[in-house]
Amino acid sequence: MLTTRMWIKIIRTLCAVTLAAPFLTGCWDRLEIEERAVVLGVSIDKVNMETAEKEEDEISHLRGTIPAPGKGMVRVAVQIALPGRIPLGPGESGGGGGGSVGKTVWVIDVVGHSLDDAIMNLQQQVSSKLFFGHLRVIVISEAVARNGLENINDYFRRNSEVRRMAWMMVAKGQARKLMLAAPPLERVPTLYLMSTLDEGIRMGKFPKDYIGIFWSNVSKKGQEGFLPYVEIKKEENVEIKGLAYFVGDQMVGVTKPLEIAGYLGIKGINPAGYRVFVQLSNPEQTIMTTATHRRSKIKVQIKDGIPHFTIGMGIELNVEGKLSDEIQINNPEVLRMIEEKQTEESVKSYYKLIKDSQEKGSDYFGFGEIVRAKKPHYWNKRIKTAEEWGKMYRNCTFDVKVTLKVRRIGMKGV
């Protein structure tokens, strides 16, 4: 017969087990990595309606059930990592170029009325659950970007698996080609796209613009977003062609490659890494310089009811080489001439870059955010919204002042 003391011990034991139970069941919802379809990259293209409707008859999970949206359809391709095929060290095989995409990743594409619809159609064809926790690159064709990214941004922002450190980029031509590329320098193609941009930041050739930063800029009242504009070349390498800039979620223009340096200079982003030719008195007297450091300060005033910006920039240069032996670059007068000539050309390029953005109504520099911060009363009274700032930005005036200084001429002066 159980005594009172024994019953108390039994009750205490049962209570302890009950309280500990939630901490002892951590594996109840586990999902092995081999049972996941790990998506590394996604591309999105516009598609011909006749072709899309034919494919949709075969794969869509919605076909014939409810009326489809009237918008155009998209083709979505994904790069899925193959379990056990991703090399973990330099000594392992299974990478490199020459059509090696199929060795490490599986590229599959579907069509849909929206991105969400296409992903659902894709899930119908893949046995494992699609997992976006390791998604690193989203490539959008220029045609899709100019049509608007509202649905694309909405889908990825709602998906809690998508990292804000992933890259979104706009491709010249078909975006799907970048999913199929197999560059020799990287065993996993998507990682090559990612490293191209990451290295561009480290070398001073591209600003930091992860997908989270892009979404943040798009949400601001006084700034528009931009994305890297890329093109795939003959050897399946990727070239950064410029900045694709937006108004809201719609792409409205693209810069030239060298104009990326103009954006970096206006924003004062370091390190600096672009090289340019400087012509002195005649075409034969040409040298090449490289920027090594930038600094920038932007002030705003209200003149005649319109914001006026004064941009002061200081840039340090190194002389990289010369095309003629007649140029004595160890001569202080020659160095002063180099500074004056490059200053003149730099000011022209900065004005042109700002003017082009004003014509498109896209303030991807963030001048509007400076007005909001420094002139809040003016903003709250005259502007208030992103739409009104887009109109006001077209009429803003600018004064650009550049100071260039040659710091080094290399190991050989003559």
Secondary structure, DSSP 8 states (H G I E B T S, - for coil): ---HHHHHHHHHHHHHHHHHGGGS-TTTT---GGGEEEEEEEEEEE--HHHHHHHHHHH-SSTTTS---SS--EEEEEEEE-TTTS--STT--S-SSSSTHHHHEEEEEEEESSHHHHHHHHHHH-SSEEE-TT--EEEEEHHHHHH--HHHHHHHHH-TTS-TTSEEEEESS-SHHHHH---TT-SSHHHHHHHHHHHHHHTTSS----HHHHHHHHH-SS---EEEEEEE-TTS-EEEEEEEEEETTEEEEE--TTHHHHHHHHHT-SS---EEEEE-SSTTSEEEEEEEEEEEEEEEEEETTEEEEEEEEEEEEEEEEES-TT--TTSHHHHHHHHHHHHHHHHHHHHHHHHHHHHHT--TT-HHHHHHHH-HHHIIIII-SHHHHHHHHTT-EEEEEEEEEEEE--S---
